[in-house]
Amino acid sequence: MATLLTQGTLLEAKKIKKPLTKSFLLSLTILFFVCAHFFQPNPGGSGLHLAFNAASWIPASIAIAIALFHIAKQGILKFSTLTIVLFISVCLLSIPLLYQEASPHLATGKFLGLWAGLLFFITLQQFSFSNKQKQWLLWCIIGSVLIETLFGYIQYLFLEAGNSFGYNVIANRPYGIFQQPNVMASFLVTGLAIASYFLARQPIKYRENIIALTLLYATIIFTLPLIVVLASRTGWLSATFSLVLLVPYMWKYCTKPRFISWLLALVIGFSGSFALLDLSKNDDISNVTLISKKADLESAREYIFPQALDMFLEKPVTGYGYGNFEAEYILYTAKQHQLSSDYRAGEPSMDHPHNEILYWGVEGGIVAILGLLLAAGGVLAKIRRSKLDTQFALLALIAPIFIHSQLEYPFYHSMIHWFTFIILLFWIDQLSCKYKKYRISDISKITLRVSSLVLPIVTGFYMLSTLHTNWVLTQFETTKPMNPDILSRVTNPVVWEDRFNWDVLSTQLKIGIINKKPELIKPYIEWSQELIKTKPRPAFYQNLIIAYQALGDEKRAEDIRREAIFLFPKSKFESVQLDEKLRMTN
């Protein structure tokens, strides 16, 4: 009897612990519907320099934290074959960080984003989503695309010159929140592809969801005109490629009336681009076309791709080291241009070769390339498990962002592109995968619980302070006359380190030159001498020449001038001179 009393309780069915699926999905909903569209005036750039990226990482970190707590609560980690493939791939990509050539501190952001992406993919696998919940992940993307579409129409049709968004109404290429037309185009095309794909998956006849169908047709009809007027070759190429891939899938799984309706929606959308051009407030409608033609003629990719390939072939094993692309690219092209004037001089401020494979290859060598190929092979192997027409459709979903990654750098420009791509990989994986389960230890449970608490707090504080610092620096840069006291309110100079130092030290440099105070000039010289080792840019060299001239050190000023002319032969450094009245004498 005692045995029954003590052991009988072990025979009782354990209560199922309530999953945190709804909380997880709510965080992603906030990410795609709210934070991904947050705007704050900024000087441009990529990554956390754009406010919507900093804002987006807050709900993203909360979602990941919820998933970590969920894993600890359930005591089980789920994974698929693709999880293992992607994990090995990311490890391979990370190995060159250990090379002597690498500058890990310059590549920190890139690898935090890479591992965060892998972690997000793993967290998506931990929940037993219903079909509706899995579809909601794609609906979040569609909803976000519709919001950006609305934003694009407002920019194109209604904004006036001097608007608070800093939108250029002359060029009039509606880039949405992304501040870059190609990034906007690939996001819209992704929404177009998902909406078309979903049309074939919507119930027929009596179970039709009118609201869902309306939103899907609206996505197709309203995104296409913007894709056309954006004049983005990346957008046009990816849209054409994705739609062609979708035709067999739509033909097979749509009823004849719905297939015709889809084609009709595409025709209406394309025709709407001409009406949109007529409605534009831009008096010169040909502006966009001219800009596109000019971009065709002067496309930097025509010579950057071969230059980056040359760099890879010169150091295929170790690469030039993570974080070193900009400095090594400028130095390499300068040497080649010196040997042969036919070799094009490097493009200033080029910190990415506009091709993801070349980027990893140049910096990380063959091991990084193998990591990328392994990841691509794993995804293609998953797609091949489907029927042929479905294979084409799944390729159509990821094609816009993938094509864009081979022509620019969307993953660094837009966090929402990175998470959208990962959700699409998860969608492809879950169609055919069989999850394996691993029971985690008690120590792992505690670690995950603590991490789930620390991660969103640290991320939230860091991102909010980043946004606050951007606001302070913008206020300083737009205040006339400049008030240096404003800079004392900066809370996070890490993300904005170069911009912050530039604002502080270049202001001191001007004051030092005018008042002939060497103690205000020397800090700029010390800072810029270190900075040009990793970011050799014309503006830094120009100020450095002037700073040495202000101190009366003509020899060093001329040394810097010769170096600048060597690195940037197209820039006019010969004319950089300081007014004689402002020079100091030793």
Sequence and secondary structure as in RCSB ss.txt:
>XXXX:A:sequence
MATLLTQGTLLEAKKIKKPLTKSFLLSLTILFFVCAHFFQPNPGGSGLHLAFNAASWIPASIAIAIALFHIAKQG
ILKFSTLTIVLFISVCLLSIPLLYQEASPHLATGKFLGLWAGLLFFITLQQFSFSNKQKQWLLWCIIGSVLIETL
FGYIQYLFLEAGNSFGYNVIANRPYGIFQQPNVMASFLVTGLAIASYFLARQPIKYRENIIALTLLYATIIFTLP
LIVVLASRTGWLSATFSLVLLVPYMWKYCTKPRFISWLLALVIGFSGSFALLDLSKNDDISNVTLISKKADLESA
REYIFPQALDMFLEKPVTGYGYGNFEAEYILYTAKQHQLSSDYRAGEPSMDHPHNEILYWGVEGGIVAILGLLLA
AGGVLAKIRRSKLDTQFALLALIAPIFIHSQLEYPFYHSMIHWFTFIILLFWIDQLSCKYKKYRISDISKITLRV
SSLVLPIVTGFYMLSTLHTNWVLTQFETTKPMNPDILSRVTNPVVWEDRFNWDVLSTQLKIGIINKKPELIKPYI
EWSQELIKTKPRPAFYQNLIIAYQALGDEKRAEDIRREAIFLFPKSKFESVQLDEKLRMTN
>XXXX:A:secstr
 HHHHHHHHHHS        HHHHHHHHHHHHHTGGG        SGGGSHHHHHHHHHHHHHHHHHHHHHHHHT
EEEE HHHHHHHHHHHHHHGGGGSTT  GGGSHHHHHHHHHHHHHHHHHTTS   HHHHHHHHHHHHHHHHHHHH
HHHHHHHT  TT TT   TTT    TTTTSHHHHHHHHHHHHHHHHHHHHHS  GGG  HHHHHHHHHHHHHHHH
HHHHTT HHHHHHHHHHHHHHHHHHHHHS HHHHHHHHHHHHHHHHHHHHHHHH S S TTHHHHHHHHHHHT T
HHHHHHHHHHHHHHSTTT S TT HHHHHHHHHHHHHHH TTS    TT  S S HHHHHHHHHHHHHHHHHHHH
HHHHHHHHHTS HHHHHHHHHHHHHHHHHHTTS HHHH HHHHHHHHHHHHHHHHTT   EEEE  HHHHHHHHH
HHHHHHHHHHHHHHHHHHHHHHHHHHHHSSS  GGGGGG S TTTTHHHHHHHHHHHHHHHHHHHT HHHHHHHH
HHHHHHTTT   HHHHHHHHHHHHHTT HHHHHHHHHHHHHH TTS GGG    GGG    
